[in-house]
Amino acid sequence: MITFKRVSIALSVAALMAGCSSGVKLDENANAGNNNGGANTSGSASGVAGVDLTGGQIAADGGPKGVGRVVYFDFDSFVVKSEAQGLVDANARFIKADAARKVTIEGHTDERGGREYNLALGQKRAEAVRRSLNLLGVSDSQVEAVSFGEEKPAAAGSNEAAYSQNRRAEISYR
């Protein structure tokens, strides 16, 4: 009975492997099936063209077109909100696509609080975005985090609308 089980298993494995095999020879002329007369126009031996991860979408400042660069924070907080994760992820993919690409994360605060406190909070915000990029695979050598505190407001005014625009970290491509 054990011999019958072994033979059955061996036959099943052989049938499975035969069903999964392919008649395509991978090491023969890779260009035989393309429509350009067998010429390899991509510059690679396999005939597969390279992929442009940026999609040709690079803005004038060197960053990705159509991708946000500002992460907003709650009052007195340096936690990257869940709604900013898509923005951080898109920028991380763009930065990782070119090892020579460098970014500066600029941390900002609203005008409330002392100068030293706001500089420290701005730095924590910049570092939080930098850590998020690192977790997504961006090399630490590509990212610099700096704080401007309350010195460079995005919106003028002393109301919640202006404050919410000023509590931010900006991703700046260099």
C-alpha positions, 0 to 999 in steps of 0.5 A, a space after each residue: 500500500 505504501 508503494 502505491 502511494 509513493 508511485 501515485 505521488 510521483 506520477 502526480 508530481 511528474 504530471 504537474 511539472 509536465 503541465 507547467 512546462 513551456 515550449 518557449 526557449 528563453 535562450 534563443 533569439 530574443 528578438 525573433 518575435 518583435 515587429 522591428 525586423 529582429 533589431 534590438 532598439 532598446 539598447 538592452 540584450 533582452 529587447 526590453 525597454 527601460 521604464 521611466 519611473 517619473 513618466 516624464 513628469 518633472 517640474 521646473 524645480 526638479 520635483 514631480 509634477 502633480 504631486 503635493 509637497 506640503 504636509 500639514 500638522 495639527 496644533 502643537 503636533 509633529 505627527 504625520 497625519 494619515 491623509 498625508 501618507 499618499 503625498 509622502 509615498 508619491 514623493 518617496 517613489 520619485 526620490 528613490 527613482 534617482 539616487 542623486 536626487 536630494 531634498 530638503 524638508 523645511 519645518 514651519 510653525 504658526 506664530 504662537 509660541 516662543 521663538 525657540 519653541 517654534 524652531 524646535 517644533 519645526 525641526 520635529 515636523 521636518 524630522 517626522 517627514 524625513 523618517 516617513 520617507 526613510 521608512 519608505 526606502 529613501 536613503 538618509 543621505 538624500 534628505 536634509 531636515 531644517 526648521 524655519 519655525 515661524 519665520 516663513 509663514 505661508 499665510 498672513 494673519 492671526 486666525 485659525 485659517 492662517 495658523 493651519 496653513 503655517 503648521 507645515 513641512 515642505 518638501 523642497 527639491 534641490 
